[in-house]
């Protein structure tokens, strides 16, 4: 099997509209939460989220082009453009038949769907829809548009596994390159869910925090007073390629992808297994795939969304795999970015890779009263980033439906 390396990354997040700003604000413990500006939240249980800040799409994509896209596709294009530049990828000099796109989104064009259906209702059921309606909402369209824009004719598809989506995409890209099916794959995920339907729907499922009086501290993983996650939006893109291909084009190698594990809780529509059964299996699968021992993992970027049940079940699974280990550096970076749903895995993979590059573990912010059961068992990296050697980093993501995806990255 061939080695697979990361040679480029791009980030569009609530705490930074590019890779450098994202990493700087992440390690400085900056919260991206604030009042929702996209629509009137007066009648909603939750009126805050982690929106993009100071982001003008027309700085990246002409309006004549972006009007054909839902925001989730536009966000994908912005992140991919940065990843290609970051990786110094000259596509015109490469064999585009061997370059693919595997991209993820959990919700697809939810903003477009919301707008069109509301408009339809206002028209007394007159069926007058935008001709771009279907191409804008289908979840695979971002992957397709990325390939069209750059003329990439290799493997091309979209993964959907709810909040595990973009980690699933990364693992699939890793495997396709490892198996010799492609030389390079653009992968990651994007999401634009801060809409009336997105906020209202997750409120109905009792998944969102309602800490409206203090949104910046609402995402508080492991805290005994946690009450749900904070919605986020954005995109993360990674350039994966075979080691041989990267060396041949003189690429700067950022990190190596060494393992991926996928499993299922097979337990509940939206809730995690109380003993973390799927997470336990997914982490073991990733470790087996990487052919490393539990003692070699230095850092875990947890899924940890700040829900009462989810955080606990994941910690139970980690203890089942690693034992009680206060030397294992853990982060819950959603405390800063919010939960980017289908894009979460890509953003957290980037954070994990940067941890190996910089030997810095990002903090978990807002956690004031740790659940006593876990206070002494692990280093949760509370409030302040930790400087320590990170040779291997693990990233966990879980999704509604019981989907589990875990990726492992190695320092290069």
PyMOL commands that set and color helices and strands:
alter all, ss='L'
color gray80, all
select helices_A, chain A and resi 19-27+57-59+63-66+71-86+91-93+96-98+110-122+133-137+141-150+162-178+196-204+212-217+243-248+277-290+294-296+308-322+334-337+341-358
alter helices_A, ss='H'
color red, helices_A
select strands_A, chain A and resi 4-12+34-35+48-49+99-104+156-159+184-191+234-242+255-264+299-301+325-331+360-361+378-379+386-387+392-399+403-411
alter strands_A, ss='S'
color yellow, strands_A
deselect
rebuild
show_as cartoon
